[in-house]
Every structure is written in C-alpha cells, then in structure tokens.
Amino acid sequence: MPILSVHNLSMAFGERMLFEGVSFDVDKGDRVGFIGANGVGKTTLFRVIDGELTPDSGSVFLSSDVRVGYMQQHACNRPERSVYDELISVFDYLAETEHEIEALNSLVEKYPTEENIERQTALLEKFEAQGGLTYKSRTRSALIGFGFEEKTFSMPTGRLSGGQRSKLSLLKLLLSRSDFLLLDEPTNHLDIASVSWLESFLKDFRGSMLIISHDRYFLDSVTNKTIELENCKTMMYKGNYTTFKEKKRAYTESLRNKYENDLKEIKRIEAIVEQQKRWGRERNFITAASRQKEADRIKAQLTAPESELETVRMRFTPMRESGTDVLIANGLSKSFGTKKLFENVSFHIRKGERVFIIGENGCGKTTLFNMLLGRLAFDRGFADYGAQVDVGYFDQMQSDLDLGKTALDEIWDSFPDMTETQVRTCLGSFLFKGDEVFKPLSRMSGGERARVSLLKLMLGKYNLLLLDEPTNHLDSASREQLEDTLSDYEGTMLVISHDRYFINRLATRILELRQDGVKQYLGNFDYYLEKNSAPAAQSDTGGQVKDEKKPNTYQLEKQQRAAERKRQNDLKKAEQLIEQLDNEINSLNEALADEQVISDYEQVISLTSQLEEKQNALDEAYALWESLSGE
C-alpha cells in the first residue's frame, strides 16, 4: 500500500490553472525527484500534501503510521527566534509533556492520591520513552556537530546566511525522526561539501522522500523515480533525472510518431472513401461507410502531442577575438581586518578555456571576482588582462540591475543604439512577451531578473565572461539551454558555480580556491572528484600543477577498501559510544531526580560534575560521528 496517494488533484489561482487531474503514488522507500519549470505549482502541490492548502478538487491520502517532515524552500520563517530555539522547537511535544509533568508533580505534592501518582508514573514513562531526558542535550550536540559554534546558539535565525538556514532546516528534519520527507530545493545556498554531506545522509535515510530540485547532479545521486509537472499534468518515470530525460525524449518521440502516422492513416482512408463514393455502386457505398467508421474511430482516439514549453533562445557571440593570453593573476591576497580570505592565488587563463572556480561558502570567490573587475583592491599581487579582452560580468546578486526600471528600459538604456522593436524582439527570445516587457524589475522573480542579466550579457558581445553562479534561479530547462549556448561560445569563461552538472558539462579546468592559494584540476567535476577520492592526492598551490604518479590500480582499490572498512568500523564504534553515553546521561539524570540525592549536597555536586563530563564526551562523539558519516 502506498504511503502517499494523490488522486485527481486540481488547483487554480484566479483564472490561472496550476495543475489539474494530478494523480500519483509514493511507495515505501521511494526517493522521488519532483521537477518542472519555475512557477508551475510544485511548491503549491507540496503545501497541499502537507495540509497547509486545500485543493479545489481531489484528495491526498497519507498512511496513518507515517511522520512527515517538510523542509520548505524559504526555511526558518521566524527571524527573531534564536538558532537554539528554532531547532529545539522540533521537540515542542516533549516540552509540553515536561510542563504537564511539572504541573502534575505539584498536584501530587498536594494530593498524593493513587490516581494522581499513577498518572504521574505513566507520564514520566512516556516522557522517557520519547527521549525527554536527552532532547536538550541532543539539540545542543547536533548544532555543534553541524558546525554551529556555541556563540551562535543565541543568534537570531534572521542573521544566518542562506547556507546556515538550510543546515538548520535539515537538522530539524534529522531530529524530528520523520520517515517521509518533503524537501523543497534543499541544496539552495549550500556549497559543494554541504551538498555532498546531504547526499550521503539521504542515501542512508531509510524512509521515503519527495524532492523539488533543479540540482540535476543531486537528483541523479539521490532519486530512483522522477515526477514532472508540465502543462498542468504530472507524469512519473522510473529512474533518476538523467534516466527521466532519456525516457521522456523516447516517449515524446513515440507520441509524435503515432500522431503523424494516425494523420496519414486518416488521410489514406478518407481518400479511399472518396474514391468509393465516386464509383457510385451500392457495394461501394457500403465499403465507404465502413471505411469512414474506421477513420472516425482513429480520429476519436487521436491525441496531439503536448506543445513543448518555450525555452530561452540565446547565443553569445564575441564582437572580436582576444589574444592568446586572456588573464594572468599572480600572488593575489585578500583579508578583511584579521580575517584572511586567501593568499598566493595565481593562475593563467588562455583563449577558449572554460575555467571553473569552486570552494566552500565564504572562501572569497565573489571577492576574487570583484578584485579582477577592479571593484576591490588587492592586498598583494597583480592581475593583467591580455590584448583585446572585453570582459562581461554576470553578478549572482544582480546588483547591475536598476530595480526601478522596467525590463524594456533596462535593456534599452544599456544599448541605446537598438530600436524599440529590436529590444522587444530580444526580450521575447528571453520569454518576456507582450506587456511583460513593461513589468518593473522590482516585481520580478529571481529567475526573471537572471534572464534580463543574461540578455544584457549576450548583447554585450564580450569575449571573456566572468559568471558568478549563473544557474541560480534558473529551472532545469533554462540551465540546459544556457549549457548548450555556452558550449557553442567561442570566447573564454571564468565561472563560479556550485552546480556540479553544469561544471561537468562545460569545465576544461577547475580551480579550487583555498586560504593558501588555488589547486588546479585539468578536467571537469568528475575528474576533480576522482582526484580528491585518491588516498595520496597532491597538494599544490599557486596555480602550478605537479606531475602525478598514477598508483597501481589494484593497490589503490585495496587501499580504498581498507580505508572504507576502517571508516565503517570507526562509525560503528562512534554509534555504540553515543548510545552508551546517552544511557549513562539518562541514569545520571534519573539519579539527580531522586529526592534522597537532591537532599545530599555533595552527591549532587559529584553527579553534576559527572553529567557535564559525559555531556562533553557525547558532544565529541557526535562530532566524530558527523565527520565519519560525511567522508
């Protein structure tokens, strides 16, 4: 029996139909990717499943023994709440039980009846069974294990970065013990290392999940089924994102072929009917009527293929060729006060290369771009552009857009030599139709603004593109269109991106930005991953690539298997230690709750000291477990 059944679901906002007649099932253990263009209603459908919205028609059935965990795209919606309070809110039901126990304790002191004592005992047993004695320590340990320092516990969630908010939301799901996850863009704002951790966690997760995401590499890694919402309908495919693309292409092709063949057959039969009528004999009329029925039957079953959603049409064409040496950076360093971002960053980019910069959030990638663009000064080092280099910049924050302007004015003011017709034609190719060109940028979504920025970049005809997270805010179809366009681009690219699918498709070289410089990889993301999984990966900064000695394949595999066995063994020991410490902490808490112990000052001091030691040991065990789980 499915754990989730969606039947004949329909939803409209005003005159706009989001989805209609949507039906699908999610079985136990399914890991379903839920995809579709921006604005088609994916998040709305999630809110219907979660019970937050009521559909216009249809029904949603969730198995009674399923606990749903919903991670929203815009998480932590109470910015005034502290980090600790936000996470511990997962245990509100335990806090309520705790308050009930306190009230019952007071009642038992005044009226120690058998009924009150039995209620007290039952409630305490229920509280302990649900983890009530450890939920506060687990909350604290989880935060520390995920890299939140204690000084951030009291920080309002509104002051967290996007990545920190995403991590906090994931922690809430982890502690909630949900067995069916609804994840809305869970990789947003996460760097590559954090996304890799999330993939590992979800692969080990024993429940079911439904995931909205445009991160195709992530979907390939995690999912085993795919649902696409398109033209107000859903279609489910077995397999991950790449498999879905292949199956959809084949399915669409078969529908188109059948439709065309049916049209040809109808035309052939109707020609025979006309011929039989012209002959005018009785038996010809009988044959004509029979044939016409056959044609009518095919017409009644005739299904025209759904029109494909229109995608952005773009082409980047440089106005002129640059010299062979496009950009040379040597010994670049940058600090802000006592915080050092990076030093000794050196690299050399040549004409036609597609170089991608990766690194943890906050390592200084965007700062490096601003230095290369002359917006920030170097602390040390220099950077020189080659001959005839024209630089175009895509800013992920879209700070180059004037939000007070319309789309039409933004483009026309940037390229005043164009006619209004030319500007509107270009905007049309970027999916701004009719009166949409007069829509103020301030009222546009992030994806719409990204399209305006990309259009400005295309019209500039630059031969060097500095792109800072260009796929952010774009749906999967737009990302693939951008990939196709940049694959045909004859200029040079330097790109910051966390989109591993995008990196894999385009990168000829990767620069990993670190505090002590850059390390280069002469390949795409899979090559980078392969080199970082090797036991003896080379350490090289300053943009110089050392010769690599290729290890014996058998020996390498043997070492990797041994390392994996050790990791699994250490992980098991860490889990056992956590369970042991949890039990010991429970025992100490129970002892401290004993009335005879409470009246013994020295014993209370001793037990409290032991409890603190065990709690510190538990924090370290959780940190070790987290480290081993993420390897």
Secondary structure, 3 states (H helix, E strand, C coil): CCCEEEEEEEEEECCEEEEEEEEEEECCCCEEEEECCCCCCHHHHHHHHCCCCCCCEEEEEECCCCCEEEECCCCCCCCCCEHHHHHHHHHHHHHHHHHHHHHHHHHHHHCCCHHHHHHHHHHHHHHHHCCCCCHHHHHHHHHHHCCCCHHHCCCEHHHCCHHHHHHHHHHHHHHHCCCEEEEECCCCCCCHHHHHHHHHHHHHCCCEEEEECCCHHHHHHHCCEEEEEECCEEEEEECCHHHHHHHHHHHHHHHHHHHHHHHHHHHHHHHHHHHHHHHCCHHHHHHHHHHHHHHHHHHHHCCCCCCCCCCCCCCCCCCCCCCCEEEEEEEEEEEECCEEEEEEEEEEEECCCEEEEECCCCCCHHHHHHHHCCCCCCCEEEEEECCCCCEEEECCCCCCCCCCCEHHHHHHHHCCCCCHHHHHHHHHHCCCCHHHHHCEHHHCCHHHHHHHHHHHHHHHCCCEEEEECCCCCCCHHHHHHHHHHHHHCCCEEEEECCCHHHHHHHCCEEEEEECCEEEEECCCHHHHHHHHHCCCCCCCCCCCCCCCCCCCHHHHHHHHHHHHHHHHHHHHHHHHHHHHHHHHHHHHHHHHCCHHHHCCHHHHHHHHHHHHHHHHHHHHHHHHHHHHHCC
